Amino acid sequence: MHLVIIGNGITGVTCALTVRRLQPAARITLVSGESIHHYSRTALMYVYMGHLRYQDTKPYGDWFWDENRLGLVHATATALNTSEKLLTLDNGTTLAYDQLLLATGSESKRYGWPGQDLAGVQGLYSLPDLEAMARDTHGIGRGVVVGGGLIGVELAEMLHTRGIEPVVLVRDARYWGAVLPPEEANLVDRQFHENHVPVRYGTELREILGDGRGRVRAVVTTAGEEIECQWVGLATGVTPNLGLAKTSEVETDKGILVDAFLRTSVPGVFAAGDCAQHRQPGAGEVPIEQLWYTGRMQGETVAHTICGQATAYRRGIWFNSAKFFNLEYQTYGQAPSEPTPGLSSFYWEHASARAALRVYFQAEAPHAVMGFNALGLRLRHAVCEQWIREQASVGTVLAHLGAANFDPEFARQHEKAIVADFNRQFPQLAVTLKQRKGLRALLREAQEGFSSPR
Ligand SMILES: Cc1cc2nc3c(=O)[nH]c(=O)nc-3n(C[C@H](O)[C@H](O)[C@H](O)COP(=O)(O)OP(=O)(O)OC[C@H]3O[C@@H](n4cnc5c(N)ncnc54)[C@H](O)[C@@H]3O)c2cc1C
């Protein structure tokens, strides 16, 4: 069996390593137009900020691929002929496959703004983007970042660490309004404030102005403001990279359409990770998942199917994490940004505005816990998942909060205050001393038994 994988991101590489384990004799070839070796895309910002060198972002040494008999081809696949099972590469060669995985990732979205093709206007997705950003922001005074999501805040931090003033345009009335409730968004806003990053909420990009020589000079916002700048970062989302799939009869919509086994419409061709669109996502799941950890899960799942062990993809309980300047963020399960019928939430915030916890739970008995948001404190993935899966009551969770907390010092310091706050806000559900009794044993179990995903 010759498995060809297009894309050496987390999805493609996880699939390759899993197939190597399941079928030691398989021939496996990874094709990537971006880089010969796999690197960690989520670490791009740290290279710009000087915290890591490019070689530090490679999880495996360059010897690893030969050692594991994984063929590497540094080229872009420009055409796919599924009836002949043949790929055309931009280096003038062709590549035949028995089974094919499309793990082509995403590309930055552009909305047709006037001036979006000027020099100094870009998204941040790939190594060439990083190089362009390093080149075009060298020695400049101000950059405008368009978009109030995770990449927007990363771009702002990146510019800030190089002494460049970022101005951030956020469409919503608050930061990441579609995901964060107002209280959590306020904490992120404080990070912007403390780092002297001006943010224009409720404001979109209308137009990018050039300097007459093809370079960006300013942006005009929907509020009519003209902001002078020498660079514009577009962080308004990504879209599946369909370039190769579109040259073939593989069925696409917004992404490459796949069934529960990550099979495309063409036998022997699979798609996974950012580029895949699930025809029938599970309840509460989205059809296109553009996350590092879901890419890894899909890569592992599809490898089993490729090796003849048909396995349906199940994402399980939602999880995500990020960092907003100095504020770490984790979310688990159902954590809507707006009040939702049938769901209550308890919110605690430390007086420093550097730590907060929100616990979502059923409004009606048995008040099962449905989700968490944590800012500035680290929760244990396995514990939170278990509580959600087993529908633990909010009382049980609050009584045993220490079991979920990574930072024992923090737990000792703040747990009492969190429980007291909960008892004040929800006297009818007040956590009793008796409920808290088993805490020590649980803490011990957590420290011994659970391991972190990060
Ligand atoms: C700056 C940044 C920060 C991020 N931070 C986080 C985070 O904190 N947490 C999180 O969960 N997610 C994060 N993400 C998203 C996460 O990185 C992606 O979801 C994940 O990398 C997708 O993996 P993938 O393997 O599916 O695709 P990719 O990593 O995009 O890999 C696809 C590869 O295929 C190559 N390719 C495409 N077409 C062809 C072709 N025709 N021929 C050859 N090669 C081709 C591409 O060049 C690319 O190298 C971040 C993304 C970015 C850009």
The ligand as an SDF file (V2000), in Angstrom:
LIG
                    3D

 53 58  0  0  0  0  0  0  0  0999 V2000
   -0.8860   31.7210   13.9160 C   0  0  0  0  0  0  0  0  0  0  0  0
   -1.7900   30.5630   14.2670 C   0  0  0  0  0  0  0  0  0  0  0  0
   -2.0160   30.2340   15.5920 C   0  0  0  0  0  0  0  0  0  0  0  0
   -2.8590   29.1660   15.9190 C   0  0  0  0  0  0  0  0  0  0  0  0
   -3.0600   28.8460   17.2310 N   0  0  0  0  0  0  0  0  0  0  0  0
   -3.8680   27.8130   17.5420 C   0  0  0  0  0  0  0  0  0  0  0  0
   -4.0770   27.4410   18.9060 C   0  0  0  0  0  0  0  0  0  0  0  0
   -3.5400   28.0640   19.8240 O   0  0  0  0  0  0  0  0  0  0  0  0
   -4.8820   26.3570   19.1720 N   0  0  0  0  0  0  0  0  0  0  0  0
   -5.5000   25.6720   18.1680 C   0  0  0  0  0  0  0  0  0  0  0  0
   -6.2250   24.7010   18.4430 O   0  0  0  0  0  0  0  0  0  0  0  0
   -5.3150   25.9870   16.8740 N   0  0  0  0  0  0  0  0  0  0  0  0
   -4.5250   27.0430   16.5430 C   0  0  0  0  0  0  0  0  0  0  0  0
   -4.3410   27.3760   15.2270 N   0  0  0  0  0  0  0  0  0  0  0  0
   -5.0110   26.5600   14.1970 C   0  0  0  0  0  0  0  0  0  0  0  0
   -4.1900   25.2990   13.9350 C   0  0  0  0  0  0  0  0  0  0  0  0
   -2.8610   25.6520   13.7200 O   0  0  0  0  0  0  0  0  0  0  0  0
   -4.7710   24.5560   12.7300 C   0  0  0  0  0  0  0  0  0  0  0  0
   -6.0870   24.1620   13.0570 O   0  0  0  0  0  0  0  0  0  0  0  0
   -3.9590   23.3040   12.3870 C   0  0  0  0  0  0  0  0  0  0  0  0
   -2.6080   23.6170   12.1990 O   0  0  0  0  0  0  0  0  0  0  0  0
   -4.5080   22.6360   11.1220 C   0  0  0  0  0  0  0  0  0  0  0  0
   -3.7210   21.5290   10.8300 O   0  0  0  0  0  0  0  0  0  0  0  0
   -3.8230   20.7810    9.4390 P   0  0  0  0  0  0  0  0  0  0  0  0
   -2.7630   19.7360    9.4810 O   0  0  0  0  0  0  0  0  0  0  0  0
   -5.2170   20.3660    9.1880 O   0  0  0  0  0  0  0  0  0  0  0  0
   -3.4650   21.8770    8.3400 O   0  0  0  0  0  0  0  0  0  0  0  0
   -2.1680   22.7760    8.1620 P   0  0  0  0  0  0  0  0  0  0  0  0
   -1.4030   22.9240    9.4140 O   0  0  0  0  0  0  0  0  0  0  0  0
   -2.6350   24.0190    7.4940 O   0  0  0  0  0  0  0  0  0  0  0  0
   -1.2710   21.9570    7.1420 O   0  0  0  0  0  0  0  0  0  0  0  0
   -1.6220   21.8490    5.7840 C   0  0  0  0  0  0  0  0  0  0  0  0
   -0.3690   21.8870    4.9470 C   0  0  0  0  0  0  0  0  0  0  0  0
   -0.6850   21.4430    3.6370 O   0  0  0  0  0  0  0  0  0  0  0  0
    0.0210   22.2300    2.7030 C   0  0  0  0  0  0  0  0  0  0  0  0
   -0.6730   22.1490    1.4220 N   0  0  0  0  0  0  0  0  0  0  0  0
   -1.8970   22.6020    1.1040 C   0  0  0  0  0  0  0  0  0  0  0  0
   -2.1980   22.3150   -0.1730 N   0  0  0  0  0  0  0  0  0  0  0  0
   -1.1230   21.6720   -0.6750 C   0  0  0  0  0  0  0  0  0  0  0  0
   -0.8200   21.1420   -1.9580 C   0  0  0  0  0  0  0  0  0  0  0  0
   -1.7040   21.2070   -2.9680 N   0  0  0  0  0  0  0  0  0  0  0  0
    0.3670   20.5580   -2.1430 N   0  0  0  0  0  0  0  0  0  0  0  0
    1.2680   20.4910   -1.1370 C   0  0  0  0  0  0  0  0  0  0  0  0
    1.0340   20.9720    0.0890 N   0  0  0  0  0  0  0  0  0  0  0  0
   -0.1470   21.5640    0.3200 C   0  0  0  0  0  0  0  0  0  0  0  0
   -0.0300   23.6210    3.3280 C   0  0  0  0  0  0  0  0  0  0  0  0
    0.9690   24.4520    2.7720 O   0  0  0  0  0  0  0  0  0  0  0  0
    0.2350   23.2790    4.7890 C   0  0  0  0  0  0  0  0  0  0  0  0
    1.5970   23.2110    5.0470 O   0  0  0  0  0  0  0  0  0  0  0  0
   -3.4950   28.4350   14.8810 C   0  0  0  0  0  0  0  0  0  0  0  0
   -3.2730   28.7670   13.5440 C   0  0  0  0  0  0  0  0  0  0  0  0
   -2.4430   29.8240   13.2320 C   0  0  0  0  0  0  0  0  0  0  0  0
   -2.2210   30.1710   11.7920 C   0  0  0  0  0  0  0  0  0  0  0  0
  1  2  1  0
  2  3  1  0
  2 52  2  0
  3  4  2  0
  4  5  1  0
  4 50  1  0
  5  6  2  0
  6  7  1  0
  6 13  1  0
  7  8  2  0
  7  9  1  0
  9 10  1  0
 10 11  2  0
 10 12  1  0
 12 13  2  0
 13 14  1  0
 14 15  1  0
 14 50  1  0
 15 16  1  0
 16 17  1  0
 16 18  1  0
 18 19  1  0
 18 20  1  0
 20 21  1  0
 20 22  1  0
 22 23  1  0
 23 24  1  0
 24 25  2  0
 24 26  1  0
 24 27  1  0
 27 28  1  0
 28 29  2  0
 28 30  1  0
 28 31  1  0
 31 32  1  0
 32 33  1  0
 33 34  1  0
 33 48  1  0
 34 35  1  0
 35 36  1  0
 35 46  1  0
 36 37  1  0
 36 45  1  0
 37 38  2  0
 38 39  1  0
 39 40  1  0
 39 45  2  0
 40 41  1  0
 40 42  2  0
 42 43  1  0
 43 44  2  0
 44 45  1  0
 46 47  1  0
 46 48  1  0
 48 49  1  0
 50 51  2  0
 51 52  1  0
 52 53  1  0
M  END
$$$$
